[in-house]
Amino acid sequence: MKKPQNSHYAQGCHYEQQAKQFLQKQGLVFIAENVKIRGGEIDLIMRDKQTWVFIEVRFRKNAQYGDAIATITQSKRRRILHTASVWLYRHNESLETADCRFDVCAITNQKFEWLKDAFNLNENLSGRF
């Protein structure tokens, strides 16, 4: 079932496409977008050479209540990890054996940040988390 085309949803799609184009210019190869399974969603799945890259795209109009990166909670990270695990399983791979990375593209007040390897299986969070 398709989501309604409201302005919030359309804005999210716009920034996901912006992130996808940016990452492709960095040499990543697009595989899939808006991958949904029960209990989770991944905005973009790409390849960086032999590495699967699962990307969460976050947007905030301003940082009044925290920037876009601050919106990625522990619960959100767990859902992303779960979704990646199921997606890999369906492609005959696993999180434990496949070369994977979890990136975040965060846009706050038109400032774009790409956090490579923002979190991992053990949820040892790097950078700003």
C-alpha positions in Angstrom: 0.0 0.0 0.0 1.4 3.3 -1.0 1.7 6.1 1.5 -0.3 9.3 0.9 1.5 12.1 -0.8 1.6 14.6 2.0 4.2 17.4 2.3 6.1 15.6 5.1 6.4 12.4 3.0 7.3 14.3 -0.2 10.0 16.2 1.7 11.4 12.9 3.0 11.5 11.5 -0.5 13.2 14.6 -1.7 16.0 14.3 0.8 16.4 10.6 0.3 16.9 11.3 -3.4 19.4 14.0 -2.6 21.4 11.6 -0.4 21.2 8.9 -3.0 22.6 11.2 -5.7 25.4 12.5 -3.4 26.4 8.9 -2.5 26.4 7.8 -6.1 28.8 10.7 -6.8 31.0 9.3 -4.1 31.2 6.0 -5.9 28.5 4.0 -4.1 26.2 1.8 -6.3 22.5 2.0 -5.7 20.8 -1.3 -4.9 17.4 -0.5 -3.3 15.4 2.2 -1.5 12.6 2.2 1.1 13.1 -1.4 2.0 10.3 -2.3 4.5 9.9 -5.4 6.5 7.7 -6.0 9.5 9.3 -3.9 12.3 11.6 -1.8 10.3 12.6 0.2 7.2 15.9 1.1 5.5 16.0 4.2 3.4 18.8 3.3 1.0 20.9 0.1 0.4 24.0 0.7 -1.6 27.3 -1.0 -2.3 30.7 0.5 -1.7 33.0 -2.0 -3.6 32.3 -5.3 -1.7 30.6 -3.7 1.3 26.8 -3.5 1.8 25.9 0.0 3.0 22.6 0.5 4.8 21.8 4.2 4.9 19.4 6.1 7.2 18.5 9.5 5.9 17.3 12.1 8.4 16.0 15.6 7.9 15.4 18.4 10.4 14.3 21.9 9.3 16.3 23.4 12.2 18.1 22.3 15.3 15.8 23.9 17.8 14.9 20.5 19.3 18.2 18.8 18.2 19.7 18.1 14.9 18.8 15.3 12.5 21.5 13.0 13.9 19.9 13.3 17.4 16.7 11.7 16.1 18.4 8.3 15.5 17.5 6.6 18.8 18.8 3.3 20.1 15.4 1.8 19.2 15.7 3.2 15.6 19.2 1.7 15.3 17.9 -1.7 16.5 15.1 -1.6 13.8 17.6 -0.8 11.1 19.9 -3.6 12.2 16.9 -6.0 12.3 15.8 -4.9 8.8 19.3 -5.3 7.4 19.5 -8.7 8.9 16.3 -9.9 7.3 17.2 -8.3 4.0 20.6 -10.0 3.9 19.0 -13.3 4.9 16.7 -13.0 1.9 19.8 -12.5 -0.3 21.6 -15.5 1.2 23.9 -13.6 3.4 24.0 -12.6 7.1 25.1 -9.6 9.2 27.7 -11.8 10.9 29.4 -12.9 7.6 28.7 -10.1 5.1 30.8 -7.0 4.9 28.3 -4.4 6.1 28.3 -0.8 7.1 25.6 1.5 8.6 25.8 5.1 7.5 23.7 8.1 8.2 23.0 11.0 5.9 21.7 13.9 8.1 20.4 17.2 6.9 19.8 19.9 9.4 18.9 23.4 8.2 20.4 22.7 4.7 23.6 21.4 6.3 24.4 17.9 4.9 26.5 15.4 6.9 27.5 11.9 5.8 28.5 9.7 8.8 30.2 6.6 7.5 30.0 3.6 9.8 27.8 5.5 12.2 26.8 2.4 14.2 27.4 -1.3 14.1 26.1 -4.7 15.2 27.2 -4.1 18.8 25.7 -0.7 18.8 29.1 0.7 19.8 28.1 4.1 18.5 30.8 6.2 16.8 31.0 10.0 16.2 28.1 12.1 17.5 25.7 9.5 18.9 
